[in-house]
């Protein structure tokens, strides 16, 4: 039996090909390569100089891909201690100076990060990837995520992206944010929200 740890690679940018470790798949699931590629194809050069916030970060593979493609900085929030250790390791593989990590509850940490960045001249991209709700105690995770988005007061949000189970019904409007589109990748989908000007 092979005892190799699960890994993924950075797809493009200055750290292309760098190997990132993944946490145990019991704890977290890595965003599929096709989904990740599509997300960054949508963003293209819009990622440059933006501040990227990854909630439920796991290994940090989305935020680190953003760093590789010239995001100005990335904030990562992860609750699971083992996943967090791996996240720290992965940040060292890319540019640790551009990474800020938080061990704790997304629903506490993410609003605090957003509040701190509210008066910043930087544009923010928020990526929310809650654990799929088949895990015990996770039934309300999407409702809580939607509630968190509704309460965001930042006007400097460039984009909010929610990765979710494809069967989930996504609200058209969440507070100041309007659903632009949803793209499906089998069991997972990405929904894009923009600030209503």
N, C-alpha and C positions, 0 to 999 in steps of 0.2 A: 504494500500500500504506500502510495507516494505521500510524503508529509510536507509537500511544498505549499507555501502560503499563497493565497490568491493575490494577484497583482493586476494592475492596469497600466497603460502607457499614456503619456501626454501626446495628444494627436498632432498638434501644430504649434508654431511659434518658437521662441528662443530656447525653450526647454523640450522641444519635440523629441520623443523617443525616451525621455526619462521615465524610469519605472517607479510607480507608486504602489505601496503596499495597500491591501484592502483589509478591513476588519473581517472577522468571522461572518459568514453569510447568515448565521443564525441571528446576528445582532443587527446587521444592516445589509441593504442590497445596493450594489453599485449601479449607478446610472448606466444603462446600456450604451455601448459605443455608438450605435446608430442614432439614438436619441441625443447623445452629447454632441455628435457631429452636426446634426440638424440644428440644434440650439445655437451653436457657434457660427453656423452658416447664415442663420437669420441675423445674428448680431454683426457678423463681419467686422468692419472697422469701428463700429459703434462702441466696441469694448475699450478702445484706446482711451487712456486717462480717466476712465470711470472708476468709481469705488464699488467693489463687488462685495455683497454680503451673502454668505451661504448659511442658511439656517438648517438644522439637522444635518450638519456637514459630513458626518461619517469620516471617510478618508480625506475629504477635502478635494476630491478629484475635479469637481466643477470649478471651484474657486481658483485652484492651481492652474487649471487650463486657461482661466481668465488672466492670471498673472503672466503666464507664458505668452499670451497674446497682447501684452502691454496694458493691462488694467493698472491703474495707479496704485491700488492697494486692495487687499482682500481681508474681510473679517469672517471668521468661522465660529459657529456656535455648535457645540456637541455635548450631549449629556452623558453618554456612556464612557466610562473611564478608559477602557481598553481601546475603544475607537479613537478617543482623544490622544492617547499615546502615539498611535499610528499617524494621526493627523499632524502632530508635532514633528515626527520623523519625516513625513512627506514634505512639510514646509521647508525643511533643511535641504531637501533635494533640489528645490527651486530657488526662490529668493526670500529667505526668512525675514529680511528687512521690510518686505512688503506685506507680510502676513501678521495678522493679529488674531490670536485664538482665545476662545472663552469656553471654559468647562462649566456647563450649567444648562438650565432649562431655557429652551428657545423662546418660550412665551414671556420670560423675564428679561433675558439678555438682549434679544433682538430689538424690542421696543427701546431699551436703554441705549443701544448703539445708534438707532435711528434718531433718538432725541438729541444725542451728542452731536450728530451730523446735520441737524436741522438747519442751522444757520451757515453751513458750509457752502462754498461756491461750487463744490464738486457735485456731479450728477451721480446718482446711486442706482445700482442694479441689485434687486433683492431676489434671491433664488430660494424658494421654499420647497423642500422635498421631505414631507412627513413620512414616517414609517407607514407602510401599507397597513390598512386597518384590520388585517386578520390576526394581528398580535393582540394578546390579552391586554386590556387596559388602554387600548389605542382607539376605541370606538369613536371617541369624540374628537380625534386629532384634527380632522379636516374642519369641523365646525370651529374649533379653537383657532385654527390657522386663518380661516375666513374672518373671524372676529378680530384677530390681530391686524389683518390688512385694513379692515374697516376703521380701526382706531389710529391708523397712520396719518399724521398731520403734515409730514414733510411735503413740500412742493418741489423739492429737488430730486424726486424719484424719476429716473428715466424709464424704468421698466420693472415690473414685478412678474416673476415667472413661478408658477406652481406646477410641480411634477406630481402626478396623482394617478390613481387607478382609473382606467378608461371608462369604467361604469359610473363614475361619480358625476352627479349633475352639478355643473359649475354656474354660480350666479352670474348674471350679466353685469351687475354693478356691485362693488364692495366699497362702501364709503366714497372716497374721492377717486376711485379707480374703476375703469371700464374694461370689460373683457374685449380684447381685439380678435383673438382667434384661439382655437385649440387644435393641436396636431397630435394625431394618434400613432403610437408605435406598439401595436399588439396590446398587451395588458397595461402598458403605461402610456400616459399622455402628458403633453405640456400645454398649459394655458397661459396666455400672455395678457397682462393687464397694463394699461397705461393711465397716467394721471389725466383726469378730466380737466382740461384747461378752462 
